[in-house]
Structures are given as structure tokens and as C-alpha cells.
Amino acid sequence: MNKLRDENDKLKTLVSSLEKKIDDTEKKYDETNKISEERLKKAMDAESKIDDLNMAMLRLQEKISNMETDEKVQRQALLSTPVRSMSEHLSIPIVPKNLENGYHEAEEPKEPQSAPPALKDYGNGDPKLKKSSAEKQQENVDALIDCVAKNLGYCEGKPVAAFTIYKCLLHWKSFEAEKTSVFDRLIQLIGSAIENEEDNDNLAYWLSNTSSLLFLLQRSLKAAGAPGTVSRKKPPQPTSLFGRMAQGLRSASFANMHVEATDVVRQVEAKYPALLFKQQLTAYVEKIYGIIRDNIKKELSSLISLCIQAPRTMKASMLRISGRSSGQTQSNHWQKIIENLDILLKILQDNHVPPVLAQKIFTQIFSYINVQLFNSLLLRRECCSFSNGEYVKAGLAELELWCAKATSEYAASSWDEIRHIRQAVGFLVIFQKFRISYDEIVHDLCPILSVQQLYRICTQYWDDKYNTQSVSSDVLSNMRVLMTEDSNNAESSSFLLDDN
């Protein structure tokens, strides 16, 4: 009986275990089924969006084709209309009348015949025909605006929206038009698309499209100046640094823009609206570029203020460590700066922003980091210590590794932009400062720093770790003499850097 009970208990346990496994399997099946349904729904939504986009493109192509057909029909209708010679209608013969005395009396000229209806229609044009053509052109512009207002993505690294806009404007001959509304519509579209200035991903998308379109215009448009034509006032030249840079970009700079458009670009003589549109587009490229740069500056500002001084709770042994691992051990503030740079780099790469613009963004960001760290070092004596120099040096090593990882294609000369803080920190952590001569400091250790900056660092320096001395009194004396000689120069008397 005991054996039967034991076997019965085992069977009950086995049955309950199987029931539990069945319940778990059913739950997993339900979860898997739910996930599959969600994925299927997403796939169907994506397919629907693709179909809508394809339909929009087909409608646009159909409208363009219809417009071409209408233009051909209109030309054939005008050419096939019989038009008699002008002399037949306008030259009225004067028949002489013989008189008895041999003189001829000229017959009064008859009322000249009017030009044929076909000639009148050709001169004045059919209002209905003009209206129909204008309406179709407006429909085409509306279709283009609706199409490019969406995120069309990229094809082989090229922004689809920029090339779509350029091809349509080229086909419609908008660049050669004396008057058109399409440029104003496009400018309004770009302005409304970048209203959310906190979305760096959307801003990078429009920076890629506007800069690529600007490149196409730079290669395509030439100012109309044929002899005998009345020259109209050209748009004002850009006065900002970036505006001049964008307008002056030529093949050398645009070779880095991933835009191989030799098969697309066609040179045309641009009229005033097209030239004005190019200037407005340049301004928008500058604006979007500036917003992205300022956004990352705001994100880094609070972190930089925490990176200039080592935490007081940090042990001296940790300060002796240098390199990437020590940066993570010491503080995560430097790591957060690296993470922000990584996020921005990925956004620019995913949106195929031309490297020439990405380089400019990162060099200005590194310049901002340099100014903030260096000025804080000069203004706060507690930052001019040996241990703090080691802390900042370890953080700068993180930035150097990031530049190497980002490669020169994007980082470019970013590392050179932080020369001031690099040289200042290098001076703080060097041993036996009292043995260093003034020439060694100026020519070898800190060639980029001014005398005023060096004097302030030397006089504020204190060794909280080894209790060593600063530079010798002779070096300080030489610095004071040079500072006195330069006292009349207002620029040389300032030791802080400007954030340009």
C-alpha cells in the first residue's frame, strides 16, 4: 500500500508539473502570438506608407507627363494654323486712274483688312489655355510640396527630397522664370519643418537636404547677363562668415559631400527669383547648422563645469592613473561628454550630413570645450593644482580617443582646437617647475599661450600632492617685464579666451 501511495504521489507531482509546463507554454504562445501580431501590424503599416509614397510619386510623374503632352499639343495647334503672308493683309495696292490730260489721280486707299483670327489668337493668347496651364502648374507645385514635406530618406547616401526638388525645378524651368511662387513655397516648407529646434535628428535631415540642394544650385545656376538684356538688381551678398563660406564652396569642398551629381546637374541662366532662393537657402543652411551646434553646446555646458575640478572625495592613488579606464573610474562626467558626441556623430552619419559641415560642427564644439575649461582654469585658483591637472589630463585623453575613433573624416582638426587647455594642463603636471627656464616654457611647453596667461597660471599654481614649488622668481620677473611692455595693447592685456 505504501508503494502504491508513493507512486500515486509521484504521478500527482508529475501531472501537476506537466500542467504547469502546459500553462507556461500557453502563456509563451500567447505572448509570441501577440508579438507576431504587433510585428505584422507594423509591417502592414510600413507597406501602406510605402504604397502611399509610391502613389504620390506616380501622381507627380503623371502630372508632369500630362503637362508635357499639353505643351506639345499647344505648340502643334499654333504651328498648324494657316497664317497668310503679312503683305497679303497689310499692303494695299493703289490703282492709278487715267485722266484726259494724261495725269494720274491716285485712288483713295481702301480700309486695310484686319489680321486673320489665327494671328490675333497667336498674339493675345487664349485666356482659358493660360488659366488651364497655370492651374496645372499649381497642382504640380502642390504635389511636390506634399511629397517632400515627408521624410523621404536617402538613396545610396543621397537625400531624395533635395534631388526631387532640383529635378522638378529644372524640368519646370523655374530657374529661368522671371516670376514664380515655387521658391517661396519651398522656403516656407523648410521654415515650418525646423520649428522644433530640439529635435536634432529632424534638423540633421533638413541640414542634409538643404546643403545638398545648395550644392546642386551652386553647380547649376549662373547669373543671366546676355548682351542687350536689362539687368535686374542682384540679391544682397551674405555678410556672415558661414554665408560667405557656403557661397564660396567649390568642387574642392563639395568633393567631401557624398553627392555625385554630375549626371543630374545642368547649367542654366538663372533669373532673380532663383538667385534669391539660393541666398535664402544658404541662410537656412547656416541657421540649421547653428541650431544643432548650439543644442550640443547647451547639453555639454553643465558637464564641462563639472569636469574642470576633480571631486574632493577622490583618492590620491586614483589621480596617478591615466587613460580611458581611469577616466571612467574618476568621474562619469567626461564619459557623458563622450556619449553626447557619439550620439551627435551617429545622427549626422545616419542623415548623411556632408562631412565638411560635420567637421565644422565638431571643431566648433571642441573650441567651446577649450574656452570653457581654459577660462575656468585661469579664473579659479583651486583648479590650478597638480592633482587637478592630472584629473583634467585624463579627461582630455578620453577626447583624444574619441577623435581617433571618429576619424579625420568627421573629427578633422578638433583635437587641435583644445590646444590651450592641453598645454596648460601639461604645465600643471610637469615636475620640477623651478628648474624650467622662460624660453623652455614659451617655446617648448606652452607656445600657444600668451605671457599674461602663463603668468596667471604660474602665480596661481599650488601643489596639493607633492608640495613642490612653481617656476623660479627669474621666470616670473621676465614675464612681468614683458607684460609691462605690452600694457599699452588692450588685446594683449586680456588673458581670457573668446568663444567665437
Secondary structure, 3 states (H helix, E strand, C coil): CHHHHHHHHHHHHHHHHHHHHHHHHHHHHHHHHHHHHHHHHHHHHHHHHHHHHHHHHHHHHHHHHHHHHHHHHHHHHHHHCCCCCHHHHHCCCCCEEECCCCCEEECCCCCCCCCCHHHHHHHHCCHHHHHHHHHHHHHHHHHHHHHHCCCCCEECCEEHHHHHHHHHHHHCCHHHCCCCCHHHHHHHHHHHHCCCCCCHHHHHHHHHHHHHHHHHHHHHEEECCCCCCCCCCCCCCCCCHHHHHHHHCCHHHHCCCCCCCCCCCCCEEECHHHHHHHHHHHHHHHHHHHHHHHHHHHHHHHHHHHHCCCCCCCCHHHHCCCCHHHHHHHCCHHHHHHHHHHHHHHHHHHCCCCHHHHHHHHHHHHHHHHHHHHHHHHHCHHHCEHHHHHHHHHHHHHHHHHHHHHHHHHCCCHHHHHHHHHHHHHHHCCCCHHHCCHHHHHHHHCCCCCHHHHHHHHHHCECCCCCCCCCCHHHHHHHHHHHHHCCCCHHHHCCCCCCC
